[in-house]
Amino acid sequence: MGLSEAIKKVRSGELTDGTGLPSPGNGSNAHAVAPWRSADGIARLNVNSHLDWEGFRAWQEAHVVSEEGWNFSGGYLAATPFLLIGHNDRLGWTLTVNRPDLVDVYAIERDPSDPSRYRFDGESKPLEEKVARIRLEWGPFSWTLKKRFYRTLHGPALEARGGLYAFRVAGLERAVFANEELYDMNKASSFEEFKGALSRHAIGMFNVVYADAGNILYQYNALIPERAPGFDWKGVVPGNTSKTLWGDYLPLASLPRVENPASGWLQNCNATPYATTSSGEIPDPADIPVAAGIETYANNRTLRSHETFGSDESITREEFLSYKWDRRYSRRAPLYARVIEPLLDRFVPVNAHERRALKLLRTFDGRLEPESRTAALVIKTYGPIYDKQYEPEKAPDPRHTFRQAVAWLVRTHGRVDPRLDEVQFISRGAHSFPVAGGPSVLHVVDRHRIEDGKLVGTHGDGFLQIVEFPKGKPARATAVHQFGASSRPNSPHYADQMESFAARRLRPSWRTREEILADLESRYRP
């Protein structure tokens, strides 16, 4: 929710740089096509979240049947009591990470006559001293800090850089009801029931993209405080006045929503809700307070969604799948403005390898396909810059990352232009397969570890589900997981889906008892 990021920024002195924004670490793609834009009249939903491929933040696939109305297929994370994305017989949805401003930082004014008290609305209030254990994260590293803090009306306050700062996180008091909302979403059997579940407004963040046989919906979901105008809510606000002490949230109905647009398609790929579709029903930014912190930028996945789904007025199933697996950069994408164009304008090669690489970059066609001889160079150059996509002022100089990329490719592959399928892999245990795609294309592979001269993917497209909603029939889906249904190395399902994942092959997702029994490997009763 951005609290650890806010604390880090306050402690480091970056007091006015988006202290309340959620961490940029994760992302997702979501697309819905209505029957009136589908060539065969069947609505479709792309359930395509991007998380870690290993560990507690990796997606797992499940099908839960209670025989009391709960029958849901989809994905969950470790320790979540309900499935978070997927479908039942009637409807489906997926979530993508959004970045509203959910954490506020207050400068607490100590009482000059008594440092154990603070000033609020002209009165002196007591500071109650406590000791907390705070988990901090910095890239791949984390540590626990024992820190003295104080209770204030605004929330816990910490001493930092000679001042006292309080932190307030939106939605904590509603978190207990979030699981009830998810349960109702899982069990909803109609569009109205699903919207009724969303109206609980207990889940703190996430875009929601929904589909059923006759409807599609986009909802920007967030518990955004009703903040007073006139303050810089992206930075630190005064804590000595009740004017900054908000009490309620913007109603869900006031946040960006697109329901059954005439265009017949919706998308969200972790960017602005003001580019949800291509017709006139998109929300108006003027209707939302600036202090809400709602995104206004468009990333490459948003742009390519418009150039694929948005440019095809009759989308076949095959086209839907090809658009989901798109591996191309738009010429309007940040890659060109932040990386390629500056390099072509200003990079000065100092050796033959760099001259060859610069010449190669001029021929780049924007595609990260297996056979591409430019893709590996682009991925290695762009990766460190892409990692700072939400803080571009902190991104490294592309001339530096380009020079590093050239040196690494020459050192590990003996040339600047190896094919991508010689460089980028998905690996688990003894299994390894080339995989295409890269950062911010619709087929996402955006984090790696380096292993024996290979870029081994660790984050991006993982569990994927394409759900179809034929009229008058139960929903059906095809799916794939990046590894398999088990994390145990001795299991036959530890890596049995990797080859299909790398080859972009989906398998049926069985739902009926008859389908499951016909394909059953083993059964047990706990």
C-alpha positions as CSV (number, residue, x, y, z in Angstrom):
1,M,0.0,0.0,0.0
2,G,3.0,2.3,-0.1
3,L,3.7,2.8,3.6
4,S,7.2,1.4,3.5
5,E,8.0,3.5,0.5
6,A,6.7,6.6,2.3
7,I,8.8,5.9,5.4
8,K,11.9,5.4,3.3
9,K,11.3,8.7,1.5
10,V,10.8,10.7,4.7
11,R,13.9,9.1,6.3
12,S,16.0,9.9,3.2
13,G,14.7,13.5,2.9
14,E,12.7,13.0,-0.2
15,L,9.7,14.7,1.4
16,T,7.9,16.0,-1.6
17,D,8.2,13.2,-4.2
18,G,5.0,11.1,-4.2
19,T,5.4,9.8,-0.7
20,G,2.0,8.2,-0.7
21,L,2.1,6.2,-4.0
22,P,2.0,2.4,-3.8
23,S,5.1,0.5,-4.7
24,P,5.7,0.1,-8.5
25,G,6.8,-3.5,-8.2
26,N,3.9,-5.4,-9.8
27,G,1.6,-5.1,-12.8
28,S,-1.0,-6.9,-15.0
29,N,-2.9,-6.9,-18.2
30,A,-6.7,-7.0,-18.4
31,H,-8.8,-7.0,-21.6
32,A,-12.5,-7.6,-22.1
33,V,-14.3,-7.9,-25.4
34,A,-18.1,-7.7,-25.6
35,P,-20.2,-9.9,-27.8
36,W,-21.0,-6.9,-30.1
37,R,-17.3,-6.5,-30.9
38,S,-16.5,-10.3,-31.0
39,A,-16.6,-11.9,-34.5
40,D,-18.5,-15.0,-33.1
41,G,-20.6,-13.1,-30.6
42,I,-18.8,-14.6,-27.6
43,A,-17.6,-12.2,-24.9
44,R,-14.0,-12.9,-23.8
45,L,-11.8,-11.9,-20.8
46,N,-8.0,-11.8,-20.5
47,V,-7.0,-12.7,-17.0
48,N,-3.3,-11.9,-17.1
49,S,-1.6,-10.8,-13.9
50,H,2.2,-10.1,-13.7
51,L,3.8,-11.2,-10.4
52,D,6.9,-13.1,-9.2
53,W,7.3,-16.5,-10.7
54,E,8.5,-18.0,-7.4
55,G,7.8,-17.4,-3.8
56,F,4.8,-16.3,-1.8
57,R,3.8,-13.7,-4.4
58,A,3.6,-16.2,-7.2
59,W,0.1,-17.1,-8.6
60,Q,-1.3,-20.5,-7.9
61,E,-4.2,-22.0,-9.8
62,A,-7.3,-23.6,-8.2
63,H,-10.9,-24.7,-8.7
64,V,-13.0,-24.4,-5.6
65,V,-16.5,-26.1,-5.4
66,S,-18.6,-26.0,-2.2
67,E,-21.8,-27.5,-3.7
68,E,-23.5,-24.6,-1.9
69,G,-23.1,-22.1,-4.7
70,W,-19.4,-21.5,-4.7
71,N,-17.8,-22.8,-7.9
72,F,-14.9,-20.7,-9.0
73,S,-11.8,-21.3,-11.1
74,G,-8.8,-18.9,-11.1
75,G,-5.8,-17.7,-9.2
76,Y,-4.8,-17.1,-5.6
77,L,-1.8,-16.1,-3.6
78,A,-0.3,-17.7,-0.5
79,A,-2.5,-17.1,2.5
80,T,-5.4,-15.6,0.6
81,P,-8.7,-17.3,1.7
82,F,-10.5,-16.7,-1.6
83,L,-9.6,-16.8,-5.2
84,L,-8.6,-13.3,-6.4
85,I,-9.1,-13.5,-10.2
86,G,-10.9,-15.9,-12.5
87,H,-14.5,-17.0,-13.3
88,N,-17.5,-19.0,-12.3
89,D,-20.2,-20.4,-14.6
90,R,-21.8,-17.0,-15.2
91,L,-19.1,-14.3,-15.0
92,G,-15.4,-13.5,-14.5
93,W,-13.1,-10.7,-13.6
94,T,-9.5,-9.8,-13.1
95,L,-7.5,-7.2,-11.2
96,T,-4.6,-4.9,-12.2
97,V,-2.5,-2.8,-9.9
98,N,-3.4,0.9,-9.8
99,R,-1.5,3.7,-8.1
100,P,-3.8,6.0,-6.3
101,D,-2.4,8.1,-3.4
102,L,-3.3,6.0,-0.3
103,V,-0.8,7.1,2.2
104,D,-0.5,10.6,3.7
105,V,2.4,12.0,5.6
106,Y,2.0,14.8,8.2
107,A,4.5,17.1,9.7
108,I,3.8,17.0,13.5
109,E,4.5,20.3,15.3
110,R,5.9,19.6,18.8
111,D,4.7,21.8,21.6
112,P,7.6,24.2,22.1
113,S,6.9,24.3,25.9
114,D,6.7,20.4,26.2
115,P,8.4,18.1,23.6
116,S,6.3,15.2,24.9
117,R,3.2,16.9,23.4
118,Y,2.2,18.3,20.0
119,R,0.1,21.1,18.6
120,F,-3.3,20.5,16.9
121,D,-5.9,23.2,16.2
122,G,-4.3,25.5,18.7
123,E,-4.4,22.9,21.5
124,S,-1.6,20.8,23.1
125,K,-2.1,17.0,22.7
126,P,0.0,14.2,24.4
127,L,2.4,12.1,22.4
128,E,2.1,8.5,23.6
129,E,5.5,6.8,23.1
130,K,5.7,3.2,21.8
131,V,8.3,0.9,20.2
132,A,7.5,-0.9,16.9
133,R,9.2,-3.4,14.6
134,I,9.0,-2.1,11.0
135,R,9.9,-4.1,8.0
136,L,11.6,-2.0,5.3
137,E,12.3,-3.1,1.7
138,W,14.8,-1.8,-0.8
139,G,14.9,-3.6,-4.1
140,P,15.6,-7.3,-3.3
141,F,16.7,-6.5,0.3
142,S,14.6,-6.2,3.4
143,W,15.3,-5.7,7.1
144,T,13.4,-5.1,10.3
145,L,14.0,-1.9,12.2
146,K,13.1,-1.4,15.8
147,K,11.8,2.2,16.0
148,R,10.3,4.4,18.6
149,F,7.1,6.0,17.5
150,Y,4.3,8.1,19.0
151,R,0.6,7.9,18.8
152,T,-1.1,11.0,17.2
153,L,-4.6,11.7,15.9
154,H,-3.1,11.2,12.4
155,G,-1.6,7.8,13.1
156,P,1.9,6.6,14.2
157,A,4.6,9.3,14.1
158,L,8.3,8.7,13.6
159,E,11.3,11.0,14.2
160,A,13.3,11.6,11.0
161,R,15.8,14.3,9.9
162,G,15.1,16.5,12.9
163,G,11.3,16.4,12.6
164,L,8.4,14.3,13.6
165,Y,6.2,12.8,10.8
166,A,2.9,10.9,11.1
167,F,1.7,8.3,8.5
168,R,-1.9,7.6,7.7
169,V,-2.9,4.7,5.5
170,A,-6.3,4.7,3.8
171,G,-8.6,1.8,4.2
172,L,-7.1,0.0,7.2
173,E,-10.4,0.1,9.1
174,R,-12.2,-1.5,6.2
175,A,-9.6,-4.3,5.5
176,V,-11.5,-6.8,7.7
177,F,-14.4,-6.6,5.2
178,A,-12.3,-7.1,2.1
179,N,-12.5,-10.9,2.3
180,E,-16.3,-10.6,2.5
181,E,-16.3,-8.6,-0.7
182,L,-14.1,-11.1,-2.4
183,Y,-16.3,-14.0,-1.3
184,D,-19.4,-12.2,-2.6
185,M,-17.5,-11.5,-5.9
186,N,-16.7,-15.2,-6.1
187,K,-20.3,-16.3,-5.6
188,A,-22.0,-13.6,-7.7
189,S,-24.3,-15.1,-10.4
190,S,-25.3,-12.0,-12.2
191,F,-23.9,-8.6,-13.3
192,E,-26.0,-6.8,-10.7
193,E,-24.9,-9.2,-7.9
194,F,-21.2,-8.5,-8.9
195,K,-21.7,-4.8,-8.8
196,G,-23.4,-5.2,-5.5
197,A,-20.4,-7.0,-4.2
198,L,-18.1,-4.2,-5.4
199,S,-20.3,-1.6,-3.7
200,R,-19.0,-2.9,-0.3
201,H,-15.9,-0.8,-1.3
202,A,-13.7,-2.5,1.2
203,I,-10.8,-3.5,-1.0
204,G,-8.2,-0.8,-0.8
205,M,-7.0,-0.6,-4.4
206,F,-6.9,-2.4,-7.8
207,N,-8.6,-1.9,-11.2
208,V,-11.4,-4.4,-11.9
209,V,-12.1,-5.6,-15.4
210,Y,-15.2,-7.8,-15.7
211,A,-17.1,-9.8,-18.3
212,D,-20.1,-12.0,-18.7
213,A,-22.1,-13.2,-21.7
214,G,-23.7,-9.8,-22.2
215,N,-21.8,-7.2,-20.2
216,I,-18.3,-5.8,-19.8
217,L,-17.2,-3.4,-17.0
218,Y,-14.2,-1.4,-15.9
219,Q,-14.1,0.0,-12.4
220,Y,-11.2,2.0,-10.9
221,N,-11.4,0.7,-7.3
222,A,-9.6,2.5,-4.5
223,L,-10.2,3.8,-1.0
224,I,-9.2,7.4,-1.7
225,P,-9.6,9.9,1.1
226,E,-11.7,13.0,0.6
227,R,-8.9,15.4,1.0
228,A,-9.2,19.1,1.5
229,P,-8.1,21.2,-1.4
230,G,-5.2,23.6,-1.1
231,F,-2.5,21.2,0.2
232,D,0.2,19.3,-1.6
233,W,-1.0,15.8,-0.8
234,K,1.8,14.2,-2.8
235,G,4.3,15.5,-0.3
236,V,4.1,16.3,3.4
237,V,1.1,18.2,4.8
238,P,0.7,20.1,8.1
239,G,-0.3,18.0,11.0
240,N,-1.3,20.9,13.3
241,T,-4.7,21.5,11.7
242,S,-7.9,19.5,11.4
243,K,-8.2,20.7,7.8
244,T,-5.9,17.9,6.8
245,L,-7.4,15.2,9.0
246,W,-9.8,13.5,6.5
247,G,-12.6,11.3,7.7
248,D,-14.2,9.6,4.7
249,Y,-13.5,8.3,1.2
250,L,-14.5,9.2,-2.3
251,P,-17.6,7.1,-3.2
252,L,-16.9,4.2,-5.5
253,A,-19.5,5.5,-7.9
254,S,-17.5,8.8,-8.2
255,L,-14.4,6.9,-9.4
256,P,-13.7,6.2,-13.1
257,R,-16.0,3.5,-14.4
258,V,-16.9,2.3,-17.9
259,E,-19.9,0.0,-18.4
260,N,-20.8,-1.6,-21.7
261,P,-19.2,0.9,-23.9
262,A,-20.4,1.2,-27.5
263,S,-16.8,0.3,-28.6
264,G,-17.3,-3.1,-27.1
265,W,-13.9,-3.5,-25.5
266,L,-12.0,-2.5,-22.3
267,Q,-8.5,-2.6,-21.1
268,N,-6.3,-1.7,-18.2
269,C,-2.6,-2.4,-18.1
270,N,-1.5,-0.5,-15.0
271,A,-2.0,3.0,-16.5
272,T,-4.5,5.7,-16.8
273,P,-8.2,4.9,-16.5
274,Y,-8.8,7.7,-19.0
275,A,-7.7,5.5,-21.8
276,T,-9.9,2.5,-20.9
277,T,-11.5,2.2,-24.3
278,S,-11.7,4.0,-27.6
279,S,-15.2,5.4,-27.5
280,G,-16.7,8.5,-25.9
281,E,-17.7,6.8,-22.6
282,I,-14.2,7.1,-21.1
283,P,-14.2,9.0,-17.8
284,D,-13.4,12.7,-17.6
285,P,-10.3,13.6,-15.5
286,A,-12.0,16.9,-14.5
287,D,-14.6,14.9,-12.5
288,I,-12.0,13.6,-10.1
289,P,-10.0,15.7,-7.5
290,V,-6.4,16.1,-8.4
291,A,-5.5,15.1,-4.8
292,A,-6.8,11.6,-5.6
293,G,-3.6,10.9,-7.4
294,I,-5.3,8.9,-10.2
295,E,-2.9,8.0,-13.0
296,T,-2.8,10.0,-16.2
297,Y,0.1,8.3,-18.0
298,A,-0.2,5.7,-20.8
299,N,2.5,2.9,-20.9
300,N,3.3,0.8,-23.9
301,R,0.8,-1.9,-23.0
302,T,-1.9,0.7,-23.0
303,L,-0.9,2.0,-26.3
304,R,-0.6,-1.4,-27.9
305,S,-4.0,-2.4,-26.5
306,H,-5.4,0.5,-28.5
307,E,-3.4,-0.4,-31.6
308,T,-4.6,-4.0,-31.4
309,F,-7.9,-4.5,-29.7
310,G,-8.9,-0.9,-30.3
311,S,-8.3,-1.0,-34.1
312,D,-10.1,-4.3,-34.8
313,E,-13.9,-3.9,-35.0
314,S,-14.6,-7.6,-35.2
315,I,-12.2,-9.6,-33.1
316,T,-11.9,-13.4,-33.6
317,R,-10.8,-15.8,-31.0
318,E,-7.4,-16.1,-32.8
319,E,-7.0,-12.4,-32.9
320,F,-7.8,-12.0,-29.2
321,L,-5.1,-14.4,-28.4
322,S,-2.6,-12.9,-30.8
323,Y,-3.2,-9.4,-29.3
324,K,-2.8,-10.8,-25.8
325,W,0.6,-12.2,-26.8
326,D,1.7,-9.1,-28.6
327,R,5.5,-8.5,-28.3
328,R,5.8,-5.1,-29.9
329,Y,6.5,-1.5,-28.8
330,S,4.4,1.3,-30.1
331,R,6.3,4.1,-31.7
332,R,4.7,6.3,-29.1
333,A,6.0,4.2,-26.2
334,P,8.4,5.6,-23.5
335,L,11.1,3.2,-24.9
336,Y,11.6,5.4,-27.9
337,A,11.5,8.8,-26.2
338,R,13.6,7.8,-23.2
339,V,16.0,5.3,-24.7
340,I,16.2,4.8,-28.4
341,E,16.0,8.3,-29.7
342,P,18.5,9.8,-27.1
343,L,20.9,7.0,-27.9
344,L,20.7,7.5,-31.7
345,D,21.1,11.3,-31.1
346,R,23.8,11.4,-28.5
347,F,25.6,8.1,-28.0
348,V,29.3,8.2,-29.0
349,P,30.7,4.7,-29.6
350,V,34.3,4.0,-28.5
351,N,34.9,0.6,-30.1
352,A,33.8,-1.6,-32.9
353,H,31.2,-3.5,-30.8
354,E,29.5,-0.3,-29.8
355,R,29.5,1.0,-33.4
356,R,27.9,-2.3,-34.5
357,A,25.3,-2.1,-31.7
358,L,24.4,1.4,-32.5
359,K,23.9,0.5,-36.2
360,L,21.8,-2.5,-35.0
361,L,19.6,-0.2,-32.9
362,R,18.8,1.9,-35.9
363,T,17.2,-1.2,-37.5
364,F,15.1,-2.1,-34.5
365,D,11.5,-2.9,-35.6
366,G,10.0,-2.7,-32.1
367,R,9.5,-6.4,-31.8
368,L,10.8,-8.8,-29.1
369,E,10.4,-12.0,-31.1
370,P,12.5,-15.2,-30.5
371,E,14.5,-14.7,-33.8
372,S,15.1,-11.0,-33.2
373,R,18.8,-10.1,-33.2
374,T,18.1,-6.7,-31.6
375,A,15.8,-7.7,-28.8
376,A,18.4,-8.8,-26.3
377,L,20.3,-5.6,-26.7
378,V,17.1,-3.6,-26.2
379,I,16.0,-5.6,-23.1
380,K,19.4,-5.3,-21.4
381,T,19.5,-1.5,-22.2
382,Y,16.0,-0.7,-21.3
383,G,15.6,-2.9,-18.2
384,P,17.3,-0.6,-15.6
385,I,15.4,2.4,-17.0
386,Y,12.1,0.6,-17.1
387,D,12.6,-0.4,-13.4
388,K,12.4,3.4,-12.7
389,Q,9.3,4.0,-14.9
390,Y,7.5,5.7,-12.1
391,E,10.5,7.8,-11.0
392,P,12.1,8.7,-14.4
393,E,14.2,11.3,-12.8
394,K,16.1,8.5,-11.0
395,A,16.6,6.3,-14.1
396,P,20.1,5.7,-15.3
397,D,21.4,7.4,-18.4
398,P,20.6,5.2,-21.4
399,R,24.1,5.8,-22.7
400,H,25.4,4.0,-19.6
401,T,23.0,1.1,-19.7
402,F,23.6,0.7,-23.5
403,R,27.3,0.5,-23.0
404,Q,26.9,-2.0,-20.2
405,A,24.5,-4.1,-22.4
406,V,27.0,-4.2,-25.3
407,A,29.8,-5.2,-22.9
408,W,27.7,-8.0,-21.3
409,L,26.5,-9.4,-24.6
410,V,30.0,-9.5,-26.0
411,R,31.4,-11.1,-22.8
412,T,28.7,-13.7,-22.5
413,H,27.8,-14.4,-26.2
414,G,30.7,-13.2,-28.2
415,R,28.6,-10.8,-30.2
416,V,26.2,-7.8,-29.8
417,D,23.4,-9.5,-31.8
418,P,22.6,-13.0,-30.5
419,R,19.0,-14.1,-31.1
420,L,16.7,-13.5,-28.2
421,D,16.0,-17.2,-27.9
422,E,19.7,-17.7,-27.2
423,V,19.6,-15.2,-24.3
424,Q,16.3,-15.1,-22.5
425,F,14.9,-18.2,-20.8
426,I,12.4,-19.5,-18.3
427,S,14.1,-22.0,-16.0
428,R,13.2,-24.2,-13.1
429,G,15.3,-27.0,-11.7
430,A,16.7,-28.9,-14.6
431,H,14.2,-27.5,-17.1
432,S,14.9,-24.5,-19.3
433,F,13.2,-23.1,-22.4
434,P,13.7,-20.0,-24.5
435,V,11.0,-17.4,-23.9
436,A,10.3,-14.2,-25.9
437,G,8.7,-10.9,-24.8
438,G,10.1,-8.3,-22.5
439,P,9.4,-5.2,-20.4
440,S,6.2,-3.4,-21.1
441,V,5.1,-5.4,-24.1
442,L,1.8,-7.2,-23.7
443,H,3.8,-10.5,-23.4
444,V,5.7,-9.4,-20.3
445,V,9.0,-10.7,-19.0
446,D,10.3,-7.8,-17.1
447,R,12.7,-9.0,-14.4
448,H,15.6,-11.5,-14.6
449,R,18.4,-13.1,-12.8
450,I,21.6,-13.8,-14.7
451,E,22.7,-17.4,-14.9
452,D,25.4,-18.8,-17.1
453,G,25.2,-15.9,-19.5
454,K,21.4,-16.1,-19.7
455,L,18.7,-13.8,-18.7
456,V,16.4,-16.0,-16.7
457,G,12.9,-14.5,-16.2
458,T,11.7,-14.1,-12.7
459,H,8.6,-11.9,-13.1
460,G,6.0,-11.1,-15.7
461,D,3.3,-13.1,-17.4
462,G,2.5,-16.0,-15.1
463,F,-0.8,-17.7,-14.6
464,L,-2.9,-16.8,-17.6
465,Q,-6.6,-17.5,-18.2
466,I,-8.6,-16.7,-21.3
467,V,-12.3,-16.9,-20.4
468,E,-15.2,-17.2,-22.9
469,F,-18.8,-16.6,-22.2
470,P,-21.1,-18.2,-24.8
471,K,-24.7,-17.1,-24.5
472,G,-26.9,-19.6,-22.6
473,K,-24.0,-21.8,-21.7
474,P,-21.5,-22.0,-18.8
475,A,-18.3,-20.0,-19.1
476,R,-15.3,-21.9,-20.3
477,A,-11.6,-21.2,-20.1
478,T,-8.2,-22.1,-21.4
479,A,-5.2,-21.5,-19.2
480,V,-1.5,-22.0,-18.6
481,H,0.9,-21.6,-15.6
482,Q,4.5,-20.5,-16.0
483,F,5.7,-23.7,-14.2
484,G,3.0,-26.1,-13.1
485,A,0.7,-27.0,-10.3
486,S,3.4,-28.0,-7.7
487,S,6.3,-26.3,-6.1
488,R,7.8,-29.6,-5.0
489,P,10.8,-30.6,-7.2
490,N,10.0,-34.3,-7.0
491,S,6.4,-33.7,-8.4
492,P,5.7,-34.5,-12.1
493,H,3.8,-31.1,-12.1
494,Y,6.8,-29.1,-10.9
495,A,7.6,-27.9,-14.4
496,D,5.2,-29.7,-16.7
497,Q,3.6,-26.5,-18.1
498,M,6.8,-24.6,-18.8
499,E,7.2,-25.7,-22.4
500,S,3.6,-24.8,-23.2
501,F,4.0,-21.4,-21.5
502,A,7.1,-20.6,-23.5
503,A,5.4,-21.7,-26.7
504,R,2.2,-19.7,-25.9
505,R,0.0,-22.8,-25.8
506,L,-3.1,-22.9,-23.6
507,R,-4.9,-26.0,-22.2
508,P,-8.5,-26.5,-21.3
509,S,-9.5,-25.6,-17.8
510,W,-11.8,-28.4,-16.7
511,R,-14.9,-27.4,-14.6
512,T,-17.6,-30.1,-14.6
513,R,-17.3,-33.2,-12.5
514,E,-17.4,-35.3,-15.7
515,E,-14.5,-33.4,-17.2
516,I,-12.4,-33.6,-14.1
517,L,-13.0,-37.3,-13.5
518,A,-12.1,-38.1,-17.1
519,D,-8.7,-36.3,-16.6
520,L,-8.1,-37.3,-13.0
521,E,-4.6,-38.4,-11.9
522,S,-5.4,-39.1,-8.2
523,R,-8.1,-38.3,-5.7
524,Y,-8.2,-38.2,-1.9
525,R,-10.6,-37.0,0.9
526,P,-8.9,-35.0,3.7
